[in-house]
Amino acid sequence: MSAIIYEKTANGLYPTGQRTVATFPSGLLRVEQTFVCKTSAEATHRAALEVGEDFPNGSDPAFDGLKIFPESQEIRRGDGFTEFRVTAYGRKNTAGTFSLLTDSFFIKFTLDGDRLMRTKPILVKKVFISSAGHDIEDDFSNLSNPTLYFANQTLPSGTSFKDYPGTPEIQNYGYFSEVTVRITRM
């Protein structure tokens, strides 16, 4: 005897179980949920659940969308249904985080004699749209000027400092990329 399946929407894709949301310090969001459909409609939904497509159950809490990444996982059950386990990424904000690192970076300052300076670098973590590039220059405003290591030294008047970003570490999440970079002012 064959089973009778009653659907709210013919050949629909239905969310099941809990929707989990993980938020990361960079502003990155990861949303995971399982969806189910009749096995006879799986090909239609497989195409809609490809990498880069919009998450099928809304984009909340992301402010500019949730995009599927990586590939959805598919389980064909023996009861006439197919499950799709879907993960999507988005952004909670564009500000990211700035962490003042506790290690001191020492530089030798030579102008009117030798002076030993120290500065505390910051670690910037942000999320960008992958195709838009990674412009972090606006993040330099959080840096403080180096200070003299020995209190009896003085800085010459007119001393200026330059910002040095380290090599960014980029983790790709499909449509979004998480960028981490260490910036020092010298």
C-alpha positions in Angstrom: 0.0 0.0 0.0 1.5 3.3 -1.0 1.6 6.3 1.4 -0.6 9.4 0.9 1.3 12.6 1.5 -0.7 15.8 2.3 1.1 19.0 1.6 0.3 22.6 2.3 1.9 23.6 -1.0 2.3 21.0 -3.7 5.9 19.9 -4.1 7.0 22.4 -1.4 10.2 22.6 0.6 9.5 22.6 4.3 11.8 23.6 7.2 12.2 21.0 10.0 13.7 21.0 13.4 15.7 23.8 15.0 17.2 26.6 13.1 20.6 27.3 14.6 22.4 30.7 14.3 26.1 31.2 15.3 27.6 34.7 15.5 31.3 35.3 15.3 33.4 38.3 16.5 34.0 39.5 13.0 30.2 40.0 12.4 29.9 36.7 10.4 26.7 34.7 10.9 26.2 31.0 10.2 22.7 29.7 9.9 21.9 25.9 9.7 18.6 24.2 9.1 17.2 21.0 7.7 14.5 21.1 5.0 12.4 18.3 3.6 10.4 17.7 0.4 8.8 14.8 -1.4 11.5 12.7 -3.2 9.7 13.3 -6.5 10.4 17.1 -6.1 14.0 16.8 -4.9 15.6 17.8 -8.3 13.6 21.1 -8.3 14.8 22.0 -4.8 18.3 20.8 -5.3 18.8 23.5 -7.9 17.4 26.1 -5.5 19.8 25.0 -2.8 23.0 25.5 -4.7 26.0 27.4 -3.4 25.4 31.2 -3.6 21.6 30.9 -3.6 19.5 32.7 -0.9 18.7 30.7 2.2 15.2 29.4 1.7 13.8 30.3 5.1 14.5 34.1 5.3 17.6 36.1 6.0 17.0 37.0 9.6 19.3 38.0 11.5 21.6 39.0 8.6 21.1 42.6 7.4 22.2 41.9 3.8 21.1 38.3 3.1 22.1 34.8 3.8 23.9 32.9 1.0 24.2 29.1 0.9 27.7 27.8 1.5 29.0 25.0 1.2 27.0 22.6 -0.8 23.8 21.3 0.8 23.9 17.8 2.1 21.1 15.5 0.8 19.6 12.4 2.5 17.0 10.4 0.6 14.8 8.8 3.3 12.9 5.6 2.8 9.5 7.2 3.5 9.1 9.2 0.3 10.9 12.3 1.5 14.3 13.8 0.9 16.1 15.9 3.5 18.5 18.8 2.7 20.8 20.0 5.4 21.6 23.6 4.5 24.2 26.0 5.8 24.3 29.7 4.9 26.5 32.7 5.8 25.7 36.3 6.2 26.7 39.5 8.1 25.3 40.8 11.4 27.3 44.1 11.0 30.1 45.7 8.9 32.0 47.0 12.0 33.7 43.8 13.0 35.9 43.8 16.0 39.1 45.5 17.0 41.3 43.9 19.7 44.2 45.7 21.3 46.9 43.1 21.4 48.8 42.8 24.7 52.2 42.1 23.2 54.4 45.1 22.6 56.1 45.7 19.3 59.4 47.5 19.8 60.9 49.9 17.2 64.2 51.8 17.2 63.5 55.4 16.5 66.5 57.3 15.2 66.2 61.0 14.9 68.2 63.3 17.1 69.6 60.1 18.8 68.3 56.6 19.5 65.0 56.1 21.3 63.3 52.8 22.0 59.6 53.0 21.3 56.8 50.6 21.9 53.3 50.3 20.4 50.4 47.9 20.9 49.1 46.6 17.6 45.4 45.9 17.0 43.8 42.8 15.4 41.0 43.6 13.1 38.3 41.0 12.1 35.7 42.0 9.6 33.4 40.4 7.0 33.3 41.6 3.4 31.3 40.6 0.3 33.9 38.4 -1.4 33.7 40.2 -4.8 34.0 43.6 -3.2 37.6 43.5 -2.0 38.9 44.1 1.5 39.5 47.8 2.3 40.6 48.0 5.9 42.2 51.5 5.8 39.3 53.1 7.7 40.2 50.8 10.6 43.4 52.6 11.4 41.7 55.2 13.5 41.7 52.8 16.4 45.5 52.8 16.7 47.3 54.7 19.3 50.6 56.4 18.8 53.7 54.6 20.0 55.1 55.6 23.4 58.6 55.8 24.6 59.9 52.8 26.3 62.0 54.8 28.8 60.2 57.6 30.6 63.3 59.9 30.5 63.3 60.1 26.7 61.3 62.7 24.7 60.0 62.6 21.2 61.3 65.3 18.8 58.6 67.8 17.9 56.8 67.0 14.6 57.2 63.3 14.9 54.7 61.4 12.8 53.8 57.7 12.6 52.8 55.5 9.7 50.3 52.6 9.8 51.5 49.1 8.8 48.9 46.4 8.1 50.2 42.9 8.2 49.3 40.3 5.6 45.6 39.7 5.9 44.3 36.2 6.6 41.2 35.6 4.4 38.7 32.8 5.1 36.2 32.4 2.3 32.5 31.5 3.0 31.2 31.6 -0.5 29.6 35.0 -1.0 31.2 36.4 2.1 34.9 36.5 3.3 36.2 36.9 6.8 39.4 39.0 7.0 41.8 39.1 9.9 44.7 41.5 9.9 47.2 42.9 12.5 47.9 46.6 12.2 50.8 48.4 13.8 51.6 52.1 14.0 55.3 53.0 13.8 
